Structure formats: structure tokens, C-alpha cells
């Protein structure tokens, strides 16, 4: 297959991971980059030799087929619309957007123009998540009945970018939730409802001394910044398949002892690895076992392979098959996440209006850098 040329819009903190990871996939080539702060895209030119330019210049390059959108979440929908209006396929970092109506407009515009949209996270294509999916598909735990998905910590207090994570469009659900909700939909299929209670532990957070030392020009020790989003969200997601998953996402917890994801079925239980990573471990328990047993990972891509979703999309464009990290999947995940706060405010169950197909599993035996045609 020919190489699909990609342009990157947004050269901030996550972009270096994409510039590096994209080099392992021989079917894609990053040929241009841009950023609202020109110094950032210039730095990527100096580091990777990728020409830097403005958004408009990038959108005007005829050879670019996919634009990889790594901008802040608040402008994901706008950049996606600009990409589609330029006649190019749009692939975004997570989340798909921050507003359900704006996200729906992206999906509608793509359909109108006959273009594709895709979205991270693509960690569900890693060896750990694909192995867990296969264990469920092959019936090792029987019919999935219930489970837990738990991501808790004290938040990114030691980062100079911490205020970003406590502002509109972030928080533990929209920042970390995409990994967990996408993993669940990959394993269990689409969801049908969310019932939740959400809150925040603090109205303000403070920078620690180590942040002030690192960013002396910007912050003083214990400078305060506002918390503008809920930071502890707990609820139940009901899936069309009948499975019921208890979800907790929190920036208000110092320490906990829960596995990232556990799925409990009629014939056993499955521990699923951190969906913010590509590897394991995957652990299985069945009647007769004395304890959990480690499951050998049956798939590759166990190391950082961000861009695999875009690379899969590139192959899908040429063959005509559906791509796995699809806009429909990401839009459904976005509605699930937004429904936590919505349910809490309403004091009632929220019935979901979106749905999607389960993404096709990866085939066994793929070599590093190889993807299905």
C-alpha cells in the first residue's frame, strides 16, 4: 500500500509522542505541522525535519489526506470542521469534543462530505486490551455480567499545566475517561444508559513547591488555581449486552488498591490492564483456580504505539473497510462521559442517544508496524 500523508495541527505536550510513534508505521508519513504558537511547530521542524507552517497552509496541501488534530479539547470540534471543510479526513486526540452538539455536527459534516473521522484513544488496539477482548470473545469468563472501571489519584498537581486539567473540557472524566470508556465499549459493545453522582472535593487547588521551582517565572509556591469541573464522578454504565459496570473517576484520592478494570462473567473473572497503556498484565480467574493466573499477551503493540489508530485509518481508506478508532466510537464514548454530570444534575438515569459498532479486533500474528489491509 502507498504511504498516506498526514499533517499535524497542534505541537504541544502530547505531539512529541505522535511524531516519534508514527515513525514505526510504514504506511503513514507526517509531512507538515502547525501550531497557533509558531515556536512550537518550528521546534518540531528542528527535531524531526517536518516542515512547519500555518493551519491554512497545511490544509491547502493537496497530498495531505489525514489531519491529525492534537489541539486542546475545547477546539477539537472546530479543527475537525476546518479539516473536513478542507476536504481531508480528520483524526483527533481524545476526547472527540467537549460538547455533544458540536461533536454531532462533526459527524454530520463528515457524512455529508463522504469523509472519515477518527479519534484517540487507540490504546485499545494494544496487546493488553486486544488480549482481554479475545478472552471475552472466546468465552473464557462466559457471559459478562458486571464489572468495575476505576481511575483515581490526586490529579496532576506536580505539573505546570495542572490548571488545564481542572478546567472546562478536562477533569478526570474527559481527560482519563476516554481510555476507560473506549476499552469497555471495545470489550462489551455499546452502552445504553448512565446513572451517576458527581462532585468536587475542592474549589481550589495549589501548586506544590516543586512546580514553583521548575516554573519560577510563572508560579510561586502554593499559588491557587480554580477547580472548574467535577473531580469525583461515580456511576453505573449499563450496556446493550446487559453488562453493568460501576465506574469511578477521581482526582480526589491519595491512594487506592483497585485494578483499573475488572469484568465478571458467568464462568470467571478478568482483570484488564490500565487502558492508558498498550501492554499488560491480563489476569484470569475461573472456578477451580487458587488465584488469578497471568494470561500471555497474544498480540503485539505492547509498547507505546500512539498513531496506530491513524495508521489503521490510513489502510482502511485504501481498502474501503471500516477503521477501528472511528468517529462513531469516539462520539458514543463522549456521550457516555458527558452523561455522568448530566445524570447527577438531573438526579436520574440518562438514556443514551448515540451508539456504535464494536471495532473489529486485530488479527493475530501482526508484526510490529504492520496493520490489516
N, C-alpha and C positions, 0 to 999 in steps of 0.2 A: 504494500500500500504506500501511496505517496505521503510525504510529510504534510501535516496540516499546520499552517502558520497561525500563530497566536500573538495577540497583543495584550500586554498587562497594563491595566489602569489602576493606579494606586501602588505606591512603592514604599509603604510604611513598614511597621514592625513585622508583619506576617509575610511580606513579599520575599524576603531572602530565602525562606523555606521553599517557596514555589520556584524561584529561579534555580535553586540547587536541585530540588526533587525532579523538576521537569526534564532535566538532562538525562535521566535514566530511561525515558520513553522515546524510542527511536521514531515514533510516528508523529511527534509534535515538535515544533520549533518556535521558540519565543523570538520574535523579530523586531519588536518595538515595545517601548514602555513610556508611561506618562504619569505625572502626579501634579496635583494642584500646587505643591511646593516644588519648583523645578530642581532645587538642590538634591532632592531625594532621587528623582529619576536620573539625574546626572551621575549620582553615586553608583547607580545600578549599571549605567553605561561603563563607568570606570572599572567596576568589579567584574562584569560579565560580558562586556562588549556589545550589549544590546542598545541600539540607538534610542535616545530619549527625545521626546517631543511633546507637543500639546495633545490634549484629547482629540480635538478636531483633526489634527494632522494624522493621528493614529487611526481614527475612524475612516479617514479618506484613503487609506492604503488598500487597494483592491485585493491584494494577495492574502490579507488577513481574513480568516474565516471565523475564528472564535476570539472574542474579547473576554479575558479573564479579569473579573471585577474584584479588586482587593481593597476597595474604599471602605470607610466607616459604615456601619449598618444603616445609619439614618439616610444615606444616599444610595443604598443598593438598588432600590427600585428605580430611581431617576437614571442612574448609569445604565441599568438594564434596558430602560426605554430608549435611551440615546443609542445604545448598541443596536437594538432591533431596528430603530428608525434609520440607522446607517446601513441596514441590510446584512448584518452579521449576527451569528449565533452568540448568545450570552451565557456565560458561566460565572457564577458569583461565589465569593466566600460566604460562609454562613453568618447570620441567618438569611433566608430568602428575602426578608424585608423586616420592617418593624410595624407595618400597618397592613391589615388584611385586605382592605380595599385597594391599596396601591399594588400589593402583590398580585391581586386578581387582574388588575389592568395589565401587568406584565405578561401573565399567562394568556390573556385575551389577545394582546397585540402580537405575541409570537404565533398564535394560531392563525390570526388574520394574515400575517406575512409569510406563513409557511416556514418559519424559522424555529430553531430549538433553543430552549433554556435549560440550563443545568445549575447545580448548586452543591457546594460542600455542605456537610462533611462527606468525604469519601473514605473515611476510616473504616466504614462498614465493608469495604472491599479488601481490607487487610486480612492476613492469615488467621488472626484470632477470631474475628467476627464471622468470617466465612466458615471456619470450622464449627463454631457454635451453631450457625444456621444449618449446616449439614447434619449436625447431631439431632436437631429438631426435625428436619425434613426426613431423616432416616428412621425416626421413631424411637430414639434411644430413651426419651422420657415420656413416651406416649403422647397423649393429647395435652398440650399446655393449658393449664387451668388458671394459674395466678403467678405472681412474682413480685419482685421489688426492683426499683431502679433508683439508686441513691448517690447523689454527688453533693458532698458537704465539706466545708472548710471555712477559713476565716477571710477568704477573699484575697485579692492581690494587693494587700496593704504595703508590701515592700517594693512595689513598682511605682515609678514616677508617673505612669499612665493610669494609676488607680482611679482617679475621678471618672475616667471614661467608663469604667466597669460598673459605676453606681449611677449612671445617667440613663436617660431615655434610650431605649434600643439595646440595653445591655442587662446587667443584673445576672444572677446565677442561671436563670431560665434561658434567656435569649443568648447568653454567652456560652454556657456549657450544655444547656438542654438540647441543642440540635444534635449533639453526638448521641445522647441517650435516646431521644425520641426516634431518631433515624435508625439506630440499632434495633429498637423494639419493632418498628414497622418492617424492617428487613426480616426479622425473625418471625413475627406474628401476623403480618399483614396490616391493613388499615385500621384505624381506630374509629369508634362511633360516638363516644361521649367523654366528657371530663367533669369531675366533681372535685372542687378544691377549696382550700382556705389558704390565704396568703397574707403575709405581714412583713414588717421590717423591724429588726432589733434595735436600730439606732437611727436617729435623724441625721447625725453627722459622723464621719469617720476622721481619723487623724493620721498624718504621715508619721512614721517612725523616724528615729534619728538617722538610721542608715540611708533612708531616702533623701533626707535633707543633706547629708554628707555627699551623696552621689550627684544630686541636682542642686548644688549650692546657689546657683543664680536664680532658681525658681522657688525653692521651698525652704522654710525654716522648720526645725524640729517641732512636730506636733501641730503643724498647720492643719486647720479643719477644712473639710470639704463636704458638701451636702450629699445625702443619700436620696436620690430622686426616683428610686424604683423599689419594689418589694424585694427583700433579700432572704426570705424564708418562705418557700412555696411547698405545700404538701397536698397531695390529692390522689385520686384514683382515675386511671385511664381504662376505659372499657373498650375492648377490641371487637371488631365484627366477628372474629373467630370464636368469641366467648371468653377469651382470657381477660383477667382483671389484674392490672399492675398498679401497685402502690408506688408513688413517685415522691421523692423529696429532693429539692434543690435548694441549697442554702449557702450564704456567706456569713452565717452567724454561729458557726460551730467550730470549737477549737480542735476537737479530736473525736473520731468515731471508729467503730470496728466493723462496719458493714461492707460486704462485697459490692462492687459497682452495680452489677445486675445479677439477679438470680431468677431462674424460671423454674416453676414447679409444675410437673405434669402427672398424669395418671400412673406412670410407671417409673418415675425417678425425678431427680432434680439436676439442674445445670447451673454452674457458676460461669458467668460470661465476663471476659476481661474488660478493663477500662476502655470504653469506646472512643476515648480521645487518643488512643494509641492504635497501632496496627498489629501488635503481637498478642501474646497470651498473658496469663495461662487460661486454659479452658479446663474445667473440672466437672466430673460426672459422679453422681451418686444414684445407685439403684438398689432395690431390696436385695439383701444378702451381702452388700459391701460393708466393711467395717468403718470406712471413712471415704471422703472424696478421693477420686482417682484422677490423676492428670491425664488429659487426652492429648496425644501428639497432634500438632498442628498439621492439617492435611493440605494447606495452601501456602503459597509464598507471600511476598509482600508483607513481611513481618516487621520490617524496619520502616522508618518514616518515608512514606510514598505519596505525600500530597502532590496533587496533579493527576493521580491515577483516574479520578473521575473525569477530568477534562480529556485525558488521553483515551479513555473508553468512549467518550462522546465523539472524539475525532474519528475513531474507527466506525462507530455507529453511523456517522454521517455518510461515510463512503459505502457501507454495506446496506444501509436502509433499515437496520434493526433498531429497536428502542435502546437508548442509553440508560445506564443504571442510576447514576446520580441525577435524576431528572427533575425538571421544574415541578411536575405534578407531585412527586415525593416531597420536595422541599416546601412546597406550598401547603401540603397537608400537615407536615411537621410544624410549620409556622402556626397554623390554626390550632393545633394541639397545644402548643406552648402559650399562645395568647389567651387560650380558654381558661388557663389557671386563674389569672387575675379576673377575667370576666366572670367565672363561676363564683369566685369569692365575693365580688361586688354584688352579684345578683342573689347570693345565698341559695343557689340552685344548680342542678346539673345543666351542663351546656351540651346540646346535641350538635355534633359537627356537621358542617355543610359540604366539606371537601372530602375527597377520597383519592386513592391512587392504587395502581397495581404494585404488588411486591416486586422489587427489582429482581431480575434473573440472577441466580447465583453464578459465580465464576466457575468455569470448568476446572477440573483437576489437571495438574501437570503443566501449568503455565510456567515458563522460565521468567526470570527477572527481566522486566522491560517489555515482556510480551503480553498482549491482551487479545481477547477474541476478536475475530474479524466480523 
